[in-house]
Amino acid sequence: MQKNYETELLKTQMEVQEQTLKTVAYDLHDNIGQLLSLTTITLSSINLNDSEKTAGKIALIEDLTLRSIKEVKALSRLLHGEEIVSRGLKSAIEFELEWLKRSDKFRIIFDHNMPVYNIDSAKETILFRLFQEIINNIIQHAKATEININLETTTDSLRLTISDDGIGFNVDEILNRKAGMGLHNIMKRSAMINGTASIISTPLKGATITINVPYK
């Protein structure tokens, strides 16, 4: 059982890193790539004989360059996936949500009450990966406009709840098909850290997934 746990933990860590690289690739293409392309176009349009317009274009190029540098620095922080998780689950979720908010596709609400308690880093890594997996499912399938995340501690457990206002689904039907592998994985990994996963959804009424993990 210990060997299976360690294998699953290693797989989870690799998935966290893979998701991070996907985010980096997306941002390089859709954000930094556009900034640099706009910089190149502006540079090529400069006419040195028109000093007034040239000054304005140089100012724009300077602004684009500074924005590009800022974005690259942000990506460099994102690449340190293990460091993000080591800050704690709440900080890791906040950092991940920063990138999701930039898309302007969703209204994001994140509530938490994280006091002094900390669970071990292995559990936090698995919980963070579960968070990533649920959010990815919402992005790809739910057609949602709002995502609510609640991270709270009770007397003896940590509870992560993620809900959306998307199209929802029939839980039993999805679990009985291969399409439910993602949901099975959420329940399996929750059980692996002695937790439970509750999946509630109704077609056209969104979905709510709650993961409870004991402290002790």
Residue pairs with C-beta under 8 A, 6 or more apart in sequence:
5 192
8 126
8 189
8 192
9 122
9 125
9 126
12 125
12 126
12 129
12 189
13 82
13 125
15 129
15 132
16 81
16 85
16 125
16 128
16 129
16 132
17 81
19 129
19 132
19 136
20 78
20 79
20 81
23 78
23 99
24 75
24 78
24 79
27 71
27 75
27 99
28 75
31 71
31 102
32 68
32 71
32 72
32 75
35 64
35 67
35 68
35 71
36 64
36 68
38 64
39 61
39 64
39 65
39 68
42 57
42 60
42 61
42 64
43 57
43 61
45 57
46 54
46 57
46 58
47 53
47 54
48 54
77 84
77 95
78 84
78 95
78 99
84 91
84 92
84 95
84 96
85 92
85 121
85 124
85 125
85 128
86 121
87 95
88 114
88 118
88 124
89 114
89 119
89 124
89 127
89 128
89 151
89 158
90 112
90 114
90 151
92 124
92 128
93 110
93 128
93 131
93 149
93 151
94 110
96 131
96 132
96 135
97 108
97 110
97 149
100 106
100 108
100 135
100 139
100 147
101 108
105 145
106 144
106 145
106 146
106 147
107 145
107 146
107 147
108 146
108 147
108 149
109 146
109 147
109 148
109 149
110 149
110 150
110 151
111 148
111 149
111 150
111 151
111 152
112 150
112 151
112 152
113 151
113 152
113 153
114 151
114 153
115 153
117 153
117 158
117 215
118 124
119 127
119 158
119 213
119 215
122 193
123 193
123 213
126 189
126 192
126 193
127 158
127 160
127 193
127 211
127 213
129 189
130 160
130 186
130 189
130 190
130 197
130 211
131 149
131 160
131 162
133 182
133 185
133 186
134 162
134 186
134 209
135 147
135 162
137 182
138 144
138 147
138 162
138 164
138 166
138 207
141 166
141 167
141 169
142 164
142 166
142 167
142 168
142 206
142 207
143 166
143 167
144 164
144 165
144 166
144 167
144 206
145 165
145 166
146 164
146 165
147 162
147 163
147 164
148 161
148 162
148 163
148 164
149 160
149 161
149 162
150 159
150 160
150 161
150 162
151 158
151 159
151 160
151 161
152 158
152 159
152 161
153 159
153 215
156 214
156 215
156 216
157 195
157 212
157 213
157 214
157 215
158 212
158 213
158 214
158 215
159 210
159 211
159 212
159 213
160 210
160 211
160 213
161 208
161 209
161 210
161 211
162 208
162 209
163 206
163 207
163 208
163 209
164 206
164 207
165 206
166 206
166 207
167 203
167 204
167 206
168 201
168 202
168 203
168 204
168 205
168 206
168 207
169 201
169 203
169 207
170 201
170 203
171 183
171 199
171 200
171 201
174 180
174 183
175 183
175 184
183 199
186 197
186 199
186 209
186 211
187 197
187 199
190 196
190 197
190 211
190 212
190 213
191 197
193 213
194 213
194 214
195 211
195 212
195 213
195 214
196 211
196 212
197 209
197 210
197 211
198 208
198 209
198 210
198 211
198 212
199 207
199 208
199 209
200 207
200 208
200 209
200 210
201 207
201 208
